[in-house]
């Protein structure tokens, strides 16, 4: 009779062993990471997006450059809009950038660099604008003059935003007279 009689403790331990496994599986935290794809092993790091990398780089650059320096560098670029006013029509952009650069270049190295860039760009745009106006006699200038104006405004605003964020911006198609 002892052989046919099952021990109640052994049956409880087998049931409780299965329950223990289920409890352990239920208590394990669910991973927020997606399941590994066949191309990527399970332990591999997830790639960092370019937006995250840009924001980290932007924070690092912004902390390196003084807030006042970023503001004055932005003004060096934005004063180029004076060329489109009726008060200082032709040389306004180049002269305004030159004045701000000359006043603040000794105080902030960032303003020195961005001021040179702004002055060079405004002089380049002045030359491109004069050439476009001269080409109006060949009917090509009617297309080039508005294109030069739009190019000037767009890249001037991009440079102002980048300078305000602390980036060392360089204009495209700029003749660098001042080095």
VEXMI-226954 format. One line per 10 residues: number of its first residue (from 0); their letters; for each residue z, x, y of N, C-alpha, C. Coordinates in Angstrom, 3 decimals. Layout:
NUM> A> Z/X/Y/Z/X/Y/Z/X/Y  ...
***
This chain:
0> XXXXXXXXXX> 0.000/0.784/-1.151/0.000/0.000/0.000/0.000/0.858/1.259  0.574/1.965/1.204/0.610/2.849/2.340/-0.785/3.337/2.679  -1.671/3.391/1.643/-3.009/3.872/1.914/-3.844/2.843/2.669  -3.671/1.562/2.378/-4.464/0.550/3.035/-3.905/0.157/4.387  -2.687/0.471/4.618/-2.045/0.101/5.861/-2.483/1.069/6.967  -3.085/0.556/8.005/-3.523/1.405/9.109/-2.371/1.637/10.064  -2.398/2.764/10.615/-1.373/3.106/11.584/-1.748/2.487/12.921  -0.917/1.616/13.486/-1.266/0.987/14.756/-1.392/1.982/15.903  -0.699/3.087/15.821/-0.779/4.065/16.907/-2.148/4.733/16.946  -2.753/4.980/15.768/-4.054/5.647/15.754/-5.143/4.760/16.315
10> XXXXXXXXXX> -5.086/3.459/16.052/-6.099/2.567/16.616/-5.948/2.442/18.121  -4.731/2.464/18.601/-4.521/2.401/20.054/-5.046/3.645/20.734  -4.838/4.789/20.067/-5.288/6.023/20.701/-6.807/6.089/20.774  -7.520/5.547/19.786/-8.978/5.574/19.851/-9.489/4.621/20.923  -8.851/3.471/21.064/-9.261/2.531/22.109/-8.922/3.100/23.475  -7.717/3.637/23.585/-7.319/4.165/24.879/-8.136/5.404/25.244  -8.639/6.132/24.269/-9.504/7.269/24.542/-10.806/6.819/25.172  -11.410/5.734/24.678/-12.634/5.202/25.272/-12.372/4.660/26.664  -11.243/3.975/26.819/-10.894/3.443/28.132/-10.652/4.576/29.121  -10.050/5.650/28.626/-9.789/6.790/29.506/-11.102/7.397/29.998
20> XXXXXXXXXX> -12.112/7.504/29.114/-13.412/8.022/29.528/-14.043/7.126/30.580  -13.944/5.802/30.357/-14.524/4.866/31.319/-13.815/4.974/32.657  -12.479/5.124/32.647/-11.741/5.252/33.897/-12.129/6.530/34.621  -12.269/7.636/33.867/-12.651/8.894/34.483/-14.042/8.768/35.105  -14.992/8.148/34.381/-16.343/7.968/34.914/-16.339/7.064/36.130  -15.469/6.045/36.123/-15.407/5.117/37.249/-14.772/5.771/38.464  -13.854/6.722/38.247/-13.155/7.352/39.365/-13.940/8.489/39.989  -14.994/8.975/39.332/-15.774/10.071/39.898/-16.536/9.569/41.120  -16.495/10.345/42.203/-17.188/9.891/43.412/-18.694/9.876/43.192  -19.305/8.877/43.776/-20.758/8.754/43.690/-21.346/9.688/44.730
30> XXXXXXXXXX> -22.260/10.499/44.303/-22.868/11.485/45.185/-23.816/10.798/46.167  -23.773/11.249/47.431/-24.662/10.695/48.463/-26.035/11.343/48.402  -26.154/12.445/47.648/-27.433/13.135/47.557/-28.367/12.381/46.629  -29.630/12.375/46.933/-30.571/11.713/46.044/-30.703/12.491/44.740  -31.151/11.800/43.715/-31.340/12.458/42.428/-32.397/13.536/42.569  -32.218/14.595/41.801/-33.137/15.729/41.896/-34.518/15.322/41.409  -35.517/15.720/42.139/-36.886/15.432/41.745/-37.328/16.487/40.747  -38.402/16.236/40.030/-38.857/17.242/39.062/-39.230/18.562/39.709  -39.663/18.538/40.966/-40.052/19.775/41.639/-38.855/20.560/42.128  -37.722/19.882/42.341/-36.566/20.518/42.939/-35.411/20.495/41.954
40> XXXXXXXXXX> -34.797/21.644/41.655/-33.654/21.651/40.751/-32.469/20.917/41.355  -31.563/20.464/40.493/-30.443/19.645/40.947/-29.522/20.398/41.886  -29.346/21.689/41.722/-28.421/22.454/42.546/-29.042/22.994/43.816  -30.312/22.756/44.056/-30.994/23.320/45.229/-30.566/22.595/46.487  -30.569/23.336/47.605/-30.200/22.743/48.887/-31.308/21.832/49.387  -30.919/20.799/50.116/-31.885/19.904/50.734/-32.470/20.596/51.953  -33.766/20.461/52.223/-34.358/21.114/53.393/-33.818/20.501/54.682  -33.669/21.349/55.709/-33.190/20.909/57.010/-34.388/20.426/57.808  -34.267/19.275/58.441/-35.388/18.746/59.214/-35.577/19.571/60.485  -36.768/19.508/61.049/-37.057/20.272/62.257/-36.283/19.725/63.451
50> XXXXXXXXXX> -35.982/18.426/63.446/-35.208/17.848/64.545/-33.795/18.418/64.558  -33.183/18.561/63.356/-31.844/19.122/63.284/-31.865/20.574/63.724  -32.857/21.326/63.290/-32.951/22.730/63.667/-33.167/22.864/65.171  -33.982/22.008/65.750/-34.242/22.063/67.190/-32.988/21.720/67.987  -32.215/20.737/67.520/-31.009/20.366/68.262/-29.964/21.467/68.186  -29.862/22.140/67.027/-28.927/23.255/66.906/-29.362/24.393/67.811  -30.660/24.696/67.814/-31.177/25.766/68.663/-30.990/25.407/70.132  -31.201/24.144/70.479/-31.055/23.709/71.865/-29.613/23.869/72.324  -28.652/23.513/71.456/-27.253/23.655/71.830/-26.901/25.115/72.040  -27.420/26.008/71.199/-27.135/27.422/71.339/-27.739/27.972/72.620
60> XXXXXXXXXX> -28.957/27.590/72.934/-29.617/28.091/74.138/-28.920/27.549/75.373  -28.533/26.271/75.354/-27.906/25.660/76.515/-26.573/26.317/76.845  -25.839/26.747/75.822/-24.545/27.369/76.060/-24.703/28.789/76.603  -25.823/29.443/76.308/-26.042/30.806/76.760/-26.352/30.875/78.243  -27.033/29.868/78.784/-27.471/29.885/80.171/-26.534/29.014/81.001  -26.113/29.547/82.127/-25.212/28.858/83.040/-25.830/27.539/83.523  -24.996/26.548/83.740/-25.479/25.230/84.190/-26.174/25.324/85.552  -25.618/26.103/86.454/-26.228/26.256/87.776/-27.574/26.976/87.677  -27.652/27.955/86.791/-28.912/28.675/86.607/-29.984/27.735/86.072  -29.611/26.872/85.138/-30.577/25.914/84.598/-31.049/24.948/85.676
70> XXXXXXXXXX> -30.123/24.525/86.541/-30.483/23.598/87.608/-31.467/24.234/88.594  -31.192/25.471/89.027/-32.071/26.137/89.984/-33.422/26.466/89.365  -33.423/26.811/88.071/-34.696/27.066/87.395/-35.522/25.786/87.328  -34.854/24.670/87.108/-35.551/23.383/87.085/-36.147/23.090/88.472  -35.391/23.386/89.523/-35.899/23.159/90.883/-37.103/24.053/91.174  -37.104/25.277/90.641/-38.263/26.161/90.828/-39.528/25.512/90.288  -39.401/24.844/89.162/-40.575/24.188/88.575/-40.916/22.892/89.321  -39.901/22.089/89.634/-40.154/20.779/90.247/-40.686/20.864/91.669  -40.394/21.951/92.375/-40.887/22.068/93.749/-42.410/22.147/93.765  -43.005/22.389/92.628/-44.468/22.376/92.529/-45.062/21.018/92.837
80> XXXXXXXXXX> -44.267/19.982/92.721/-44.738/18.635/93.077/-44.994/18.500/94.573  -44.465/19.429/95.366/-44.693/19.388/96.817/-46.171/19.586/97.150  -46.914/20.193/96.247/-48.346/20.390/96.488/-49.087/19.060/96.510  -48.516/18.034/95.930/-49.160/16.718/95.889/-48.685/15.805/97.013  -47.828/16.325/97.883/-47.336/15.508/98.996/-48.280/15.624/100.188  -48.055/14.791/101.165/-48.874/14.848/102.376/-48.274/15.797/103.405  -47.032/16.204/103.187/-46.356/17.084/104.147/-46.821/18.535/103.981  -46.786/19.028/102.764/-47.178/20.414/102.484/-48.268/20.378/101.425  -49.480/20.017/101.782/-50.458/19.699/100.748/-51.002/20.853/99.919  -51.395/21.949/100.519/-52.149/22.934/99.749/-51.247/23.993/99.109
90> XXXXXXXXXX> -50.454/24.652/99.889/-49.655/25.754/99.370/-48.213/25.344/99.057  -47.910/24.089/99.123/-46.532/23.618/98.959/-45.871/24.028/97.663  -46.592/23.919/96.575/-46.007/24.255/95.282/-45.682/25.726/95.155  -46.618/26.571/95.541/-46.415/28.010/95.406/-45.365/28.520/96.394  -45.400/28.017/97.615/-44.449/28.488/98.629/-43.034/28.003/98.305  -42.901/26.762/97.881/-41.578/26.236/97.538/-40.963/26.977/96.359  -41.747/27.221/95.325/-41.247/27.972/94.166/-40.897/29.400/94.566  -41.702/29.997/95.444/-41.442/31.351/95.914/-40.133/31.422/96.695  -39.873/30.434/97.535/-38.648/30.424/98.344/-37.413/30.290/97.451  -37.428/29.332/96.544/-36.268/29.148/95.661/-36.067/30.381/94.784
100> XXXXXXXXXX> -37.146/30.930/94.276/-37.040/32.122/93.422/-36.442/33.293/94.204  -36.914/33.511/95.443/-36.409/34.630/96.242/-34.933/34.464/96.604  -34.501/33.247/96.829/-33.103/33.022/97.199/-32.164/33.214/96.005  -32.554/32.731/94.826/-31.645/32.693/93.684/-31.900/33.742/92.607  -32.904/34.587/92.753/-33.239/35.524/91.674/-32.154/36.563/91.437  -31.408/36.954/92.461/-30.356/37.956/92.290/-29.083/37.354/91.683  -28.904/36.047/91.847/-27.698/35.399/91.324/-27.788/35.119/89.827  -28.959/34.728/89.360/-29.120/34.316/87.965/-30.381/34.950/87.370  -30.259/35.699/86.272/-31.453/36.271/85.635/-32.402/35.198/85.086  -31.852/34.072/84.647/-32.687/32.988/84.133/-33.570/32.415/85.235
110> XXXXXXXXXX> -33.015/32.271/86.434/-33.795/31.771/87.576/-34.847/32.800/87.968  -34.523/34.084/87.848/-35.505/35.129/88.152/-36.717/34.998/87.233  -36.465/34.833/85.945/-37.569/34.717/84.979/-38.366/33.430/85.185  -37.682/32.303/85.289/-38.371/31.020/85.426/-39.014/30.867/86.798  -38.433/31.475/87.833/-39.033/31.442/89.163/-40.356/32.191/89.198  -40.396/33.361/88.549/-41.662/34.101/88.456/-42.712/33.269/87.730  -42.278/32.633/86.653/-43.208/31.810/85.875/-43.732/30.644/86.716  -42.841/30.000/87.481/-43.249/28.862/88.314/-44.196/29.302/89.432  -43.896/30.416/90.077/-44.764/30.914/91.155/-46.141/31.280/90.598  -46.161/31.989/89.475/-47.438/32.357/88.860/-48.254/31.127/88.485
120> XXXXXXXXXX> -47.591/30.124/87.952/-48.307/28.905/87.549/-48.861/28.169/88.759  -48.072/28.073/89.821/-48.547/27.356/91.009/-49.707/28.094/91.682  -49.657/29.432/91.687/-50.786/30.192/92.234/-52.022/29.994/91.355  -51.828/30.005/90.035/-52.940/29.771/89.109/-53.536/28.385/89.316  -52.702/27.377/89.474/-53.197/26.007/89.678/-53.921/25.882/91.021  -53.451/26.621/92.027/-54.132/26.619/93.314/-55.540/27.202/93.164  -55.649/28.293/92.439/-56.964/28.909/92.207/-57.862/27.973/91.408  -57.311/27.383/90.334/-58.109/26.461/89.511/-58.540/25.240/90.325  -57.673/24.763/91.207/-58.024/23.612/92.044/-59.125/23.935/93.039  -59.060/25.114/93.657/-60.101/25.524/94.608/-61.438/25.673/93.894
130> XXXXXXXXXX> -61.410/26.274/92.709/-62.647/26.429/91.936/-63.208/25.058/91.560  -62.337/24.134/91.157/-62.795/22.786/90.797/-63.398/22.074/92.001  -62.787/22.241/93.178/-63.344/21.612/94.384/-64.693/22.228/94.766  -64.828/23.533/94.587/-66.121/24.175/94.870/-67.191/23.712/93.895  -66.767/23.399/92.669/-67.736/22.936/91.664/-68.120/21.468/91.854  -67.526/20.825/92.845/-67.933/19.442/93.141/-69.386/19.404/93.609  -69.866/20.515/94.176/-71.269/20.573/94.594/-72.203/20.585/93.394  -71.677/20.986/92.248/-72.478/20.988/91.021/-72.140/19.780/90.149  -71.416/18.826/90.703/-71.019/17.576/90.033/-70.048/17.784/88.863  -69.707/19.007/88.572/-68.739/19.270/87.495/-67.316/19.141/88.031
140> XXXXXXXXXX> -67.151/19.455/89.285/-65.827/19.442/89.900/-65.196/18.069/89.972  -66.013/17.013/89.949/-65.463/15.658/90.000/-64.662/15.347/88.735  -64.966/16.033/87.677/-64.210/15.870/86.425/-63.081/16.901/86.362  -63.381/18.119/86.826/-62.398/19.198/86.721/-61.213/19.033/87.677  -61.434/18.567/88.878/-60.354/18.449/89.859/-59.241/17.510/89.380  -59.555/16.294/88.912/-58.474/15.456/88.385/-57.831/16.055/87.131  -58.624/16.749/86.317/-58.072/17.367/85.108/-57.072/18.462/85.470  -57.370/19.245/86.500/-56.460/20.293/86.949/-55.176/19.677/87.493  -55.309/18.581/88.255/-54.117/17.909/88.797/-53.228/17.363/87.686  -53.831/16.717/86.714/-53.056/16.151/85.602/-52.409/17.274/84.799
150> XXXXXXXXXX> -53.153/18.341/84.531/-52.611/19.497/83.815/-51.410/20.074/84.547  -51.534/20.202/85.862/-50.454/20.750/86.687/-49.201/19.880/86.588  -49.353/18.600/86.755/-48.195/17.698/86.741/-47.534/17.660/85.368  -48.324/17.547/84.324/-47.761/17.430/82.973/-46.977/18.677/82.589  -47.583/19.852/82.764/-46.893/21.064/82.350/-45.772/21.449/83.300  -45.865/21.033/84.549/-44.778/21.248/85.489/-43.547/20.456/85.053  -43.736/19.224/84.647/-42.607/18.402/84.186/-42.041/18.914/82.856  -42.909/19.340/81.964/-42.432/19.905/80.694/-41.584/21.145/80.963  -42.051/22.010/81.851/-41.320/23.235/82.176/-39.975/22.922/82.821  -39.940/21.906/83.688/-38.682/21.547/84.340/-37.655/21.052/83.323
160> XXXXXXXXXX> -38.084/20.244/82.386/-37.170/19.738/81.356/-36.694/20.883/80.470  -37.613/21.745/80.055/-37.234/22.878/79.203/-36.279/23.817/79.934  -36.527/24.083/81.196/-35.643/24.962/81.962/-34.268/24.326/82.121  -34.225/23.028/82.314/-32.943/22.341/82.439/-32.172/22.378/81.126  -32.880/22.461/80.002/-32.222/22.568/78.700/-31.886/24.015/78.351  -32.318/24.959/79.157/-31.989/26.360/78.938/-33.025/27.150/78.167  -34.193/26.588/77.937/-35.246/27.302/77.223/-36.017/28.200/78.176  -36.491/29.307/77.668/-37.314/30.238/78.438/-38.764/29.792/78.267  -39.241/28.965/79.196/-40.558/28.346/79.067/-41.636/29.235/79.671  -42.790/29.278/78.997/-43.960/29.994/79.499/-45.128/29.016/79.547
170> XXXXXXXXX> -45.767/28.962/80.711/-46.893/28.054/80.915/-48.138/28.527/80.169  -48.933/27.577/79.667/-50.235/27.963/79.113/-51.247/28.121/80.247  -52.267/28.917/80.033/-53.358/29.147/80.992/-52.862/29.636/82.352  -51.796/30.402/82.336/-51.202/30.895/83.583/-51.580/32.355/83.760  -52.068/32.689/84.941/-52.351/34.083/85.285/-51.049/34.655/85.823  -50.574/35.702/85.229/-49.271/36.265/85.620/-49.471/37.360/86.664  -49.415/36.963/87.929/-49.566/37.891/89.033/-48.292/38.699/89.236  -47.150/38.023/89.148/-45.842/38.653/89.336/-45.244/38.884/87.955  -44.891/40.133/87.685/-44.346/40.436/86.359/-42.925/40.787/86.395
***
